[in-house]
């Protein structure tokens, strides 16, 4: 993926009137599917852990008047989930934002008041 600053030469056609349609950036037009596959939980921590506690064994038959068998539980497997952030940024020149005639393209890329030079 190319890097660099988005300037007036990056989208030259967006500086002129008469464009019928602009296509190619349709990220928000796709339905969210991952929520059908995964349970989503929020976290404010760097990682989370699930800790297994083992169960008891099978209960043996107790004889009349005999002692009852005892069992215990212990810690089992630990699963750690490390939260990974994803990010992708870009730079846009003031002139490109000012001269771009098609607000829908600019609004997809940045907030209206977030000009950078």
C-alpha positions as CSV (number, residue, x, y, z in Angstrom):
1,X,0.0,0.0,0.0
2,X,1.5,3.4,-1.0
3,X,2.4,5.8,1.8
4,X,2.8,9.6,1.7
5,X,0.7,12.7,2.0
6,X,-2.6,13.0,0.3
7,X,-2.4,16.2,-1.8
8,X,-4.2,17.9,-4.7
9,X,-2.3,15.6,-7.1
10,X,-3.6,12.5,-5.4
11,X,-7.2,13.1,-6.5
12,X,-7.0,15.6,-9.4
13,X,-10.5,14.9,-10.7
14,X,-12.0,15.8,-7.3
15,X,-10.9,19.4,-7.9
16,X,-13.2,19.8,-10.9
17,X,-17.0,19.9,-11.1
18,X,-19.0,17.3,-13.1
19,X,-18.2,14.0,-11.5
20,X,-21.3,11.7,-11.6
21,X,-20.2,9.2,-9.1
22,X,-17.2,8.4,-6.8
23,X,-16.6,4.7,-6.0
24,X,-14.0,2.5,-4.3
25,X,-14.3,3.4,-0.6
26,X,-17.3,1.3,0.6
27,X,-16.0,0.0,3.9
28,X,-19.2,1.1,5.8
29,X,-21.5,-0.4,3.2
30,X,-20.6,-4.0,4.1
31,X,-22.7,-5.7,6.8
32,X,-20.9,-6.6,10.0
33,X,-20.4,-10.4,10.0
34,X,-17.9,-11.1,12.7
35,X,-20.5,-10.6,15.5
36,X,-22.2,-13.8,14.2
37,X,-19.0,-15.8,14.7
38,X,-17.5,-14.3,17.9
39,X,-18.7,-13.1,21.3
40,X,-17.6,-9.4,21.6
41,X,-16.5,-8.3,25.1
42,X,-14.9,-4.9,26.1
43,X,-11.8,-4.7,28.1
44,X,-9.6,-2.0,29.6
45,X,-6.7,-4.3,30.2
46,X,-3.6,-5.3,28.2
47,X,-4.6,-9.0,28.4
48,X,-7.2,-11.3,29.9
49,X,-6.8,-14.8,31.3
50,X,-9.2,-17.8,31.6
51,X,-8.2,-20.2,34.3
52,X,-9.5,-23.7,34.4
53,X,-10.5,-25.3,37.8
54,X,-10.5,-29.1,37.5
55,X,-13.6,-31.0,38.5
56,X,-14.0,-33.8,41.0
57,X,-13.6,-37.5,40.0
58,X,-16.3,-40.1,40.0
59,X,-17.9,-40.7,43.4
60,X,-17.2,-44.2,44.7
61,X,-19.8,-46.3,46.4
62,X,-19.8,-45.8,50.2
63,X,-20.1,-48.7,52.4
64,X,-22.6,-48.6,55.3
65,X,-20.8,-47.1,58.3
66,X,-17.6,-46.6,56.2
67,X,-15.8,-43.3,55.7
68,X,-16.8,-41.0,52.9
69,X,-14.1,-40.6,50.2
70,X,-12.8,-37.0,49.8
71,X,-11.6,-35.3,46.7
72,X,-10.0,-31.9,45.8
73,X,-9.8,-29.6,42.9
74,X,-6.7,-27.9,41.5
75,X,-5.9,-25.2,39.0
76,X,-5.8,-26.4,35.4
77,X,-4.9,-24.9,32.1
78,X,-4.5,-21.1,31.7
79,X,-5.5,-19.3,28.5
80,X,-4.2,-15.8,28.0
81,X,-5.7,-13.4,25.4
82,X,-3.5,-10.4,24.5
83,X,-5.4,-7.5,23.1
84,X,-3.8,-6.2,19.8
85,X,-4.6,-2.7,18.5
86,X,-4.8,-2.1,14.8
87,X,-4.3,1.4,13.3
88,X,-3.7,3.1,10.0
89,X,-3.3,6.8,9.6
90,X,-2.8,9.2,6.7
91,X,-1.9,12.8,6.1
92,X,-3.8,15.3,4.0
93,X,-2.6,18.7,2.9
94,X,-4.7,21.8,3.7
95,X,-4.9,22.6,0.0
96,X,-6.3,19.1,-0.9
97,X,-9.0,19.4,1.8
98,X,-9.8,23.0,0.8
99,X,-9.9,22.4,-3.0
100,X,-11.7,19.0,-3.0
101,X,-15.2,19.7,-4.4
102,X,-16.8,16.5,-3.2
103,X,-17.5,16.6,0.5
104,X,-18.4,12.9,0.6
105,X,-14.8,11.9,-0.1
106,X,-13.3,14.2,2.4
107,X,-15.8,13.3,5.1
108,X,-15.0,9.6,4.7
109,X,-11.3,10.4,5.3
110,X,-11.4,12.9,8.1
111,X,-13.5,15.1,10.3
112,X,-14.4,18.5,8.7
113,X,-12.3,20.4,11.2
114,X,-9.2,18.2,11.2
115,X,-7.0,20.1,8.8
116,X,-3.3,19.4,8.8
117,X,-0.5,21.1,6.9
